[in-house]
């Protein structure tokens, strides 16, 4: 990953858009398999990739802004 980029910016740069990572099922699968951290899912909410309700469904926790 390039220095100075967060994980989501890196994915956007390599994919050209967020379209491949916008889906709830993707984030749910990644979180359940420990491929992304709780903080990464929070970043997805802050960038409007998943909603706060989806965050709760994915993680089992209420979303609180970082």
Backbone as a ProteinNet text record, in pm:
[ID]
protein_1_A
[PRIMARY]
XXXXXXXXXXXXXXXXXXXXXXXXXXXXXXXXXXXXXXXXXXXXXXXXXXXXXXXXXXXXXXXXXX
[TERTIARY]
84.5	0	89.2	48.5	125.9	120.9	232.9	239.3	147.7	77.8	-9.7	-153.3	-182.4	-318	-379.4	-506.3	-571.3	-619.2	-667.5	-704.9	-810.4	-913.6	-1020.2	-971.6	-885.8	-829.3	-745.4	-673.3	-592.6	-681.5	-790.4	-880.9	-940.5	-973.9	-1028.9	-925	-801.9	-696.5	-673.3	-677.1	-648.7	-769.9	-891.1	-1010.7	-1067.7	-1029.4	-1082.7	-1210	-1275.9	-1396.3	-1427.2	-1522.4	-1564.3	-1664.3	-1701.1	-1809.9	-1787.8	-1663.5	-1642.1	-1647.5	-1647.2	-1646.1	-1767.4	-1867.6	-1983.4	-2081.9	-2070.1	-2173.7	-2162.6	-2277.5	-2287.2	-2230.1	-2263.9	-2217.6	-2065.7	-2001	-1854.7	-1798	-1848	-1797.1	-1830.7	-1949.1	-1990.4	-1898	-1872.6	-1784.4	-1642.8	-1593.5	-1456.6	-1443.4	-1542.6	-1535.8	-1546.2	-1637.4	-1655	-1530.6	-1454	-1331.9	-1206.3	-1225.8	-1115.3	-1021.1	-1075.3	-994.1	-992.1	-1090.5	-1092.5	-1119.3	-1072.1	-1089.6	-1215.7	-1252.9	-1365.8	-1343.3	-1221.6	-1190.9	-1207.8	-1176.3	-1195.2	-1343.4	-1426.8	-1570.8	-1621.9	-1567.4	-1603.2	-1565.5	-1450.3	-1409.4	-1508.9	-1556.2	-1654.1	-1782.9	-1823.7	-1942.6	-1913.8	-1798.7	-1766.4	-1756.1	-1728.7	-1720.1	-1847.8	-1953.3	-2085.2	-2084.2	-1997	-1992.4	-2091.2	-2101.3	-2206.4	-2274.3	-2397.2	-2471.7	-2442.8	-2484.3	-2468.7	-2549.8	-2666.8	-2746.6	-2675.6	-2613.9	-2538.3	-2417.4	-2353.9	-2241.5	-2283.9	-2401.2	-2449.1	-2476.1	-2532.4	-2559	-2428.4	-2329.7	-2200.9	-2124.1	-2116.3	-2027.4	-2098.5	-2230.1	-2303.2	-2290	-2228.4	-2207.4	-2273.2	-2312.9	-2364	-2248.6	-2277.7	-2174.5	-2157.7	-2034	-1999	-1886.6	-1900.6	-1799.3	-1664	-1560.1	-1423.6	-1378.9
-117.3	0	123.8	224.5	346.5	420.8	479.7	554.4	675.7	702.9	818.5	791.9	670.6	636.6	543.4	566.5	468.3	353.2	247.6	125.8	150.9	230.7	254.7	337.5	437.1	514.5	425	331.1	238.3	152.5	99.7	19.8	102.2	228.3	314	334.9	355.8	379.6	258.7	138	21.3	-23.3	14.3	-29.9	78.3	202.5	312.2	369.7	296.6	345.8	254.8	298.2	216.7	109.4	104.4	16.5	-128.6	-177.2	-317.5	-342.5	-235.5	-257.2	-198.4	-153.9	-89.7	-188	-310.2	-405	-453.2	-453.9	-500.2	-640.9	-730.9	-869.8	-879.2	-794.3	-794	-761.1	-652.3	-610.1	-712.1	-769.5	-869.8	-991.6	-1040.5	-1155.6	-1124.5	-1007.4	-971.4	-960	-901	-885.2	-1021.1	-1104.1	-1236.2	-1323.4	-1301.7	-1379.2	-1308.4	-1198.3	-1119.7	-1064.1	-1035.8	-975.6	-823.9	-767.3	-624.5	-608.3	-499	-471.8	-389.9	-377.4	-293.3	-150.1	-100.8	36.1	52.7	-50.6	-42.6	-34.1	-108.8	-101.3	37	94	231.2	330.7	310.5	397.5	386.6	266.6	246.1	323.3	328.5	406.3	555	601.2	743.9	790.5	698.1	731.8	693.3	662	629	507.1	414.6	289.7	190.1	187.2	112	207.1	174.6	260.4	220.5	305.9	275.4	151.5	134.4	13.8	-111.3	-101.1	-214.6	-244.3	-138.7	-156.2	-242.4	-211.9	-288.6	-433.6	-454.4	-590.1	-666.4	-599.7	-664.1	-695.1	-597.6	-610.9	-650	-627.4	-652	-539.2	-428.9	-313.9	-190.7	-97.6	29.5	111.2	185.7	271.2	398.5	430.1	558.9	616.6	743.1	807.8	807	798.2	793.4	929.5
0	0	0	-74.6	-81.7	51.1	87.5	212.9	206.2	317.3	324.8	281.5	233.2	194.1	296.7	329.2	414.2	326.1	389.3	318.2	211.4	243.7	147.1	29.4	54	-55.4	-145.4	-85.1	-162.8	-252.5	-197.6	-279	-391.7	-362.2	-466.6	-576.9	-537.7	-636.5	-725.5	-669.4	-752.4	-832.8	-788.3	-858.5	-949.9	-927.6	-1005.7	-947.2	-860.7	-793.7	-676.9	-595.7	-482.2	-523.7	-648.2	-690.6	-648.8	-651.1	-615.8	-466.6	-384.7	-240.4	-170.9	-246.3	-185.1	-125.5	-153.6	-117.6	26	91.2	228.2	243.6	152.7	163.1	163.2	85.6	82.1	220	280.1	410.1	518.2	509.9	607	599.6	479.7	460.3	510.3	474.5	514.2	665.5	730.4	875.6	944.7	899.6	960.9	945.9	840.3	817.3	867.4	939.6	997.2	891.4	773.2	668.1	680.3	750.9	781.6	930.4	985.5	1128.3	1151.2	1277	1315.3	1267.7	1281.9	1237.4	1086.8	1009.9	864.8	829.2	902.1	877.5	918.3	1027.1	1066.5	956.6	895	784.5	669.4	644.3	537	565.7	691.7	728.9	710	755.6	745.6	600.7	509.2	366.9	291.6	367.3	311	220	248.4	171.8	230.5	362	430.8	528.5	565.8	658	802.1	894.5	1037	1074.7	1013.9	1038.7	987.9	870.6	816.9	904.8	957.7	1049.5	1167.8	1224.8	1339.4	1300.6	1183.2	1136.9	1114.7	1058.4	1029	1156.9	1248.4	1364.4	1493	1498.4	1622.5	1723.1	1682.9	1770.2	1710.7	1797.3	1748.6	1692.3	1585.6	1525.4	1605.9	1639.4	1698.5	1615	1578.2	1492.7	1562.4	1482.2	1535.4	1580.8
[MASK]
++++++++++++++++++++++++++++++++++++++++++++++++++++++++++++++++++

